[in-house]
Amino acid sequence: MCLQNTISTYGEETEIVTEEVTIDSSFEDITEEIQSGKEFELKFIVTLSNYSINGISGLINYDKSMLQLISTEAISLTNGEMYDDAFIFIGDNLELTEEKTVDDEGNEIVNYVDTEYVMLILTFKPLQSGNVTISADDLEYFSGMVYYTGSQGTSVDISISESKEEESENEETEKTEEKKTNVVKQMANNNNKGNNKNNNKDEDKKEEIKPEPSSSEEPKKENEESKISRIIILILILLVIAGLIYLIFKDDDDEETKNANKEIDRIKKEDDKEITRKHEEKNNSPNKSKSKRTKKKKRNELSRTTKRRNKY
């Protein structure tokens, strides 16, 4: 199928021919292992057999969360650029490879064999491990003013493995998790053995298995014990102070009692003297009345002294 159009160039009409032709393309197979974070190259190849070209355009599609396009190198056609994953490159006509044969009548027959041309070398950097597809779509080829359409796109599946660092980290994580699991299993087995021993000794008694205190609970227990010790020490200090106060007031009380007893002895002696004098002055009534008043006054003093001592 051939379509013809015309465009105006410098006042002259130029004929554009569009032909629906299938031109094969592919990505080169990658044999080396692709690791996350390690750059790799991917070649985009066009196979020509019956049609020569001098230009190509298209679009490179890929998962940008998995890959980062680092650079693009044009090989066979070097004039052009790539922008936002779209590309267009032109150059000299790529030659076809002829293969000449002679038929039975001696006539020369010219055939064209498949010829591969590397169009692009794409450099990608894997961002993470997993599977990703890279494709070349919306492909168009042209030779001068002849445009070839109808070619199918091509794609390749890439498997990205974890880097050595990621593998080491994952292995270390797996080992750590395995150790934790083994510790939990060992604790469970020890608890089961303890329960079996208690059941064999006395089936009626059930001993509650308390979990071992965690490292976070041990400081709390130590803090509680420290608080209890400080409280006990404070109580002992208060008891000692109370004892000292008691001894001080007891000494004062004893001194007061001694003074009171001395006062009582003095009053008794004075009473004895008074009684003796009373006998001597028995007939003197004025002196008798005065003696009674003196005795009463002394007794009142004695009573006040005794009350003051008891109150203290």
BAMARGU-448743 format. One record per residue (C-alpha): y, z, x; residue number from 1. Coordinates in steps of 0.5 Angstrom, whole numbers, plus 500, padded with zeros to 3 digits. Layout:
BAMARGU-448743
REC     y     z     x   pos
REC     Y     Z     X   NUM
...
***
This chain:
BAMARGU-448743
REC     y     z     x   pos
REC   500   500   500     1
REC   507   498   503     2
REC   514   500   500     3
REC   520   496   503     4
REC   527   499   502     5
REC   533   497   506     6
REC   539   502   509     7
REC   546   499   512     8
REC   547   500   519     9
REC   554   498   522    10
REC   555   493   516    11
REC   548   490   517    12
REC   542   492   512    13
REC   536   494   516    14
REC   529   494   512    15
REC   525   501   512    16
REC   518   500   511    17
REC   513   505   508    18
REC   506   505   509    19
REC   501   510   506    20
REC   496   511   512    21
REC   492   517   514    22
REC   493   519   521    23
REC   488   524   523    24
REC   491   531   527    25
REC   488   537   529    26
REC   489   544   533    27
REC   485   545   539    28
REC   479   550   539    29
REC   480   556   542    30
REC   474   559   546    31
REC   477   565   549    32
REC   478   572   546    33
REC   485   573   543    34
REC   487   580   543    35
REC   493   584   540    36
REC   499   584   544    37
REC   497   578   549    38
REC   500   571   548    39
REC   496   565   547    40
REC   497   557   547    41
REC   495   553   541    42
REC   495   545   542    43
REC   497   541   536    44
REC   493   534   537    45
REC   494   527   534    46
REC   489   522   534    47
REC   491   515   534    48
REC   486   509   532    49
REC   489   503   529    50
REC   497   505   528    51
REC   502   506   534    52
REC   507   511   533    53
REC   514   514   536    54
REC   515   520   532    55
REC   513   525   528    56
REC   515   531   523    57
REC   512   537   520    58
REC   512   544   519    59
REC   508   550   522    60
REC   506   555   517    61
REC   503   562   519    62
REC   503   569   517    63
REC   509   572   521    64
REC   507   579   520    65
REC   501   577   524    66
REC   504   572   529    67
REC   510   571   533    68
REC   512   564   535    69
REC   514   565   542    70
REC   516   558   544    71
REC   514   550   543    72
REC   513   545   548    73
REC   513   538   546    74
REC   508   533   550    75
REC   508   526   548    76
REC   514   526   544    77
REC   520   530   548    78
REC   526   528   544    79
REC   527   533   538    80
REC   527   540   536    81
REC   524   545   532    82
REC   528   550   527    83
REC   525   555   523    84
REC   518   553   524    85
REC   520   545   522    86
REC   520   540   527    87
REC   521   533   529    88
REC   520   529   535    89
REC   521   522   537    90
REC   520   518   544    91
REC   517   512   546    92
REC   511   508   542    93
REC   504   511   544    94
REC   500   506   546    95
REC   493   505   543    96
REC   487   504   547    97
REC   483   497   546    98
REC   476   496   547    99
REC   474   489   548   100
REC   468   486   546   101
REC   465   479   546   102
REC   461   476   540   103
REC   455   472   539   104
REC   459   465   540   105
REC   463   468   546   106
REC   469   470   542   107
REC   473   476   544   108
REC   474   481   539   109
REC   479   487   540   110
REC   478   494   537   111
REC   482   500   538   112
REC   478   506   539   113
REC   481   513   538   114
REC   486   516   543   115
REC   488   523   542   116
REC   495   525   544   117
REC   498   532   545   118
REC   504   533   541   119
REC   506   540   541   120
REC   504   546   545   121
REC   505   553   541   122
REC   505   559   544   123
REC   504   565   540   124
REC   504   573   541   125
REC   499   577   536   126
REC   502   583   533   127
REC   496   586   530   128
REC   489   585   530   129
REC   485   581   524   130
REC   484   574   522   131
REC   490   569   521   132
REC   491   562   519   133
REC   495   557   523   134
REC   497   550   519   135
REC   501   544   520   136
REC   503   541   513   137
REC   508   536   511   138
REC   506   531   516   139
REC   510   524   517   140
REC   509   519   522   141
REC   513   513   524   142
REC   514   507   528   143
REC   521   504   529   144
REC   523   503   522   145
REC   516   504   519   146
REC   514   510   516   147
REC   507   513   515   148
REC   505   517   509   149
REC   499   520   506   150
REC   496   524   512   151
REC   493   531   510   152
REC   495   537   514   153
REC   491   541   518   154
REC   489   548   520   155
REC   485   553   524   156
REC   483   560   523   157
REC   484   565   529   158
REC   481   572   530   159
REC   485   577   533   160
REC   481   583   536   161
REC   484   590   538   162
REC   487   590   545   163
REC   483   595   550   164
REC   489   600   550   165
REC   488   600   542   166
REC   480   600   543   167
REC   481   606   548   168
REC   485   610   543   169
REC   480   608   537   170
REC   474   611   541   171
REC   478   617   543   172
REC   480   618   536   173
REC   473   617   534   174
REC   470   622   539   175
REC   475   627   537   176
REC   473   626   529   177
REC   466   627   531   178
REC   467   633   535   179
REC   470   636   529   180
REC   465   634   525   181
REC   459   637   529   182
REC   463   644   530   183
REC   464   644   522   184
REC   456   643   522   185
REC   455   648   527   186
REC   459   653   523   187
REC   455   651   517   188
REC   448   652   520   189
REC   450   659   523   190
REC   452   661   517   191
REC   446   659   513   192
REC   442   662   519   193
REC   446   669   518   194
REC   445   669   510   195
REC   437   667   511   196
REC   437   674   516   197
REC   440   678   511   198
REC   436   676   505   199
REC   429   677   509   200
REC   432   684   511   201
REC   434   686   504   202
REC   434   681   498   203
REC   438   686   494   204
REC   444   687   499   205
REC   449   681   499   206
REC   453   681   505   207
REC   459   677   504   208
REC   460   672   510   209
REC   468   672   512   210
REC   471   666   515   211
REC   473   667   522   212
REC   480   668   523   213
REC   484   662   525   214
REC   489   662   531   215
REC   494   663   526   216
REC   492   669   523   217
REC   490   673   529   218
REC   498   674   531   219
REC   499   676   524   220
REC   494   682   524   221
REC   496   684   531   222
REC   503   684   528   223
REC   501   689   522   224
REC   497   693   527   225
REC   503   694   531   226
REC   507   696   525   227
REC   502   701   523   228
REC   502   704   531   229
REC   510   704   530   230
REC   510   708   524   231
REC   505   713   526   232
REC   509   714   533   233
REC   515   715   528   234
REC   512   720   524   235
REC   509   724   530   236
REC   516   724   533   237
REC   519   727   526   238
REC   514   732   526   239
REC   516   735   533   240
REC   523   735   531   241
REC   521   739   525   242
REC   517   744   529   243
REC   523   745   534   244
REC   528   746   528   245
REC   523   751   526   246
REC   522   755   532   247
REC   530   755   533   248
REC   531   758   526   249
REC   525   763   527   250
REC   529   765   534   251
REC   535   766   530   252
REC   531   770   524   253
REC   528   774   529   254
REC   534   776   532   255
REC   538   777   526   256
REC   532   782   524   257
REC   532   786   530   258
REC   540   787   529   259
REC   538   789   522   260
REC   533   794   524   261
REC   538   797   529   262
REC   543   798   524   263
REC   538   801   519   264
REC   536   806   525   265
REC   543   807   526   266
REC   544   809   519   267
REC   538   813   518   268
REC   540   817   524   269
REC   547   818   521   270
REC   544   820   515   271
REC   540   825   519   272
REC   546   828   522   273
REC   549   828   515   274
REC   544   832   512   275
REC   544   837   518   276
REC   551   838   517   277
REC   550   838   510   278
REC   546   844   511   279
REC   551   847   515   280
REC   557   846   511   281
REC   553   848   504   282
REC   558   852   502   283
REC   564   848   503   284
REC   565   844   497   285
REC   571   839   499   286
REC   566   837   505   287
REC   560   836   500   288
REC   564   831   496   289
REC   566   827   502   290
REC   559   827   505   291
REC   557   824   499   292
REC   562   818   499   293
REC   560   817   506   294
REC   553   817   505   295
REC   554   812   499   296
REC   558   807   503   297
REC   553   807   509   298
REC   548   805   504   299
REC   552   800   501   300
REC   553   797   508   301
REC   545   797   509   302
REC   544   794   503   303
REC   549   788   504   304
REC   546   787   511   305
REC   539   787   508   306
REC   541   782   503   307
REC   545   777   508   308
REC   539   777   513   309
REC   534   775   507   310
REC   539   770   505   311
REC   539   767   512   312
***
